[in-house]
Amino acid sequence: MIFRMRSIFVLVIALFLPTICFAGIETILIEEQQGNCTVRVAHDATPSSETGTIDFRSFRIIDGVHYPCEPTRSQVTDSLSKGIAKYISHGNLKPATSILVGNISGYPWVKSKWHANSQSGTYEKMSRSEFNALVSSKIISQPFEIALVINGLEFNGASCEKIQFYENGYPMDALCWLKIKITKQ
């Protein structure tokens, strides 16, 4: 009986220890209501890393389920700027090297342009570096870039994964991070 209890204890430790060791620590910087959307800006870092990420999310909750919202350019700039200012005022958070923006087509100025381009023409699928350059363009990144500049930080490009394309080859969506230029202090 003691051996069985010891085995169960070891199994429980083995299953949960990796989760505990690699779980991120989230610090909510701001959470505000904008219309029917909740906008949350947080700092996230794992205990073992030297850097962190600023996480930008917009959502609404219906019957306990989170659904994405589509914030405007001004809502992104305003909320993210406030969140970054709060991050900077925290002296104990790990340096942020990127902003997780999530699905890039979840932003209406991106979605409408890309959807329009998906309706006509044929496009050669972009490489990852070409796609990252597209997301880094002012047309897409400007609201995020303005929030960084307001707070004395610099935009340093985009890094996206899980890139999806429409049937005609034009980009449809991807999971993206906008990089923050690290300055030596």
Secondary structure in CASP SS format (residue, H / E / C, confidence):
PFRMAT SS
TARGET T0000
AUTHOR 0000-0000-0000
METHOD secondary structure of the structure
MODEL  1
M C 1.00
I H 1.00
F H 1.00
R H 1.00
M H 1.00
R H 1.00
S H 1.00
I H 1.00
F H 1.00
V H 1.00
L H 1.00
V H 1.00
I H 1.00
A H 1.00
L H 1.00
F H 1.00
L H 1.00
P H 1.00
T H 1.00
I H 1.00
C H 1.00
F H 1.00
A C 1.00
G C 1.00
I E 1.00
E E 1.00
T E 1.00
I E 1.00
L E 1.00
I E 1.00
E E 1.00
E E 1.00
Q E 1.00
Q E 1.00
G C 1.00
N C 1.00
C E 1.00
T E 1.00
V E 1.00
R E 1.00
V E 1.00
A E 1.00
H E 1.00
D E 1.00
A E 1.00
T C 1.00
P C 1.00
S C 1.00
S C 1.00
E C 1.00
T C 1.00
G E 1.00
T E 1.00
I E 1.00
D E 1.00
F E 1.00
R E 1.00
S E 1.00
F E 1.00
R E 1.00
I E 1.00
I E 1.00
D C 1.00
G C 1.00
V E 1.00
H E 1.00
Y E 1.00
P E 1.00
C C 1.00
E C 1.00
P C 1.00
T C 1.00
R H 1.00
S H 1.00
Q H 1.00
V H 1.00
T H 1.00
D H 1.00
S H 1.00
L H 1.00
S H 1.00
K H 1.00
G H 1.00
I H 1.00
A H 1.00
K H 1.00
Y H 1.00
I H 1.00
S H 1.00
H C 1.00
G C 1.00
N C 1.00
L C 1.00
K C 1.00
P C 1.00
A E 1.00
T E 1.00
S E 1.00
I E 1.00
L E 1.00
V E 1.00
G E 1.00
N E 1.00
I H 1.00
S H 1.00
G H 1.00
Y C 1.00
P H 1.00
W H 1.00
V H 1.00
K H 1.00
S H 1.00
K H 1.00
W H 1.00
H H 1.00
A H 1.00
N H 1.00
S H 1.00
Q C 1.00
S C 1.00
G C 1.00
T C 1.00
Y C 1.00
E C 1.00
K C 1.00
M C 1.00
S C 1.00
R H 1.00
S H 1.00
E H 1.00
F H 1.00
N H 1.00
A H 1.00
L H 1.00
V H 1.00
S H 1.00
S C 1.00
K H 1.00
I H 1.00
I H 1.00
S H 1.00
Q H 1.00
P H 1.00
F H 1.00
E H 1.00
I H 1.00
A H 1.00
L H 1.00
V H 1.00
I H 1.00
N C 1.00
G C 1.00
L C 1.00
E C 1.00
F E 1.00
N E 1.00
G E 1.00
A E 1.00
S E 1.00
C E 1.00
E E 1.00
K E 1.00
I E 1.00
Q E 1.00
F E 1.00
Y C 1.00
E C 1.00
N C 1.00
G C 1.00
Y C 1.00
P E 1.00
M E 1.00
D E 1.00
A E 1.00
L E 1.00
C E 1.00
W E 1.00
L E 1.00
K E 1.00
I E 1.00
K C 1.00
I C 1.00
T C 1.00
K C 1.00
Q C 1.00
END
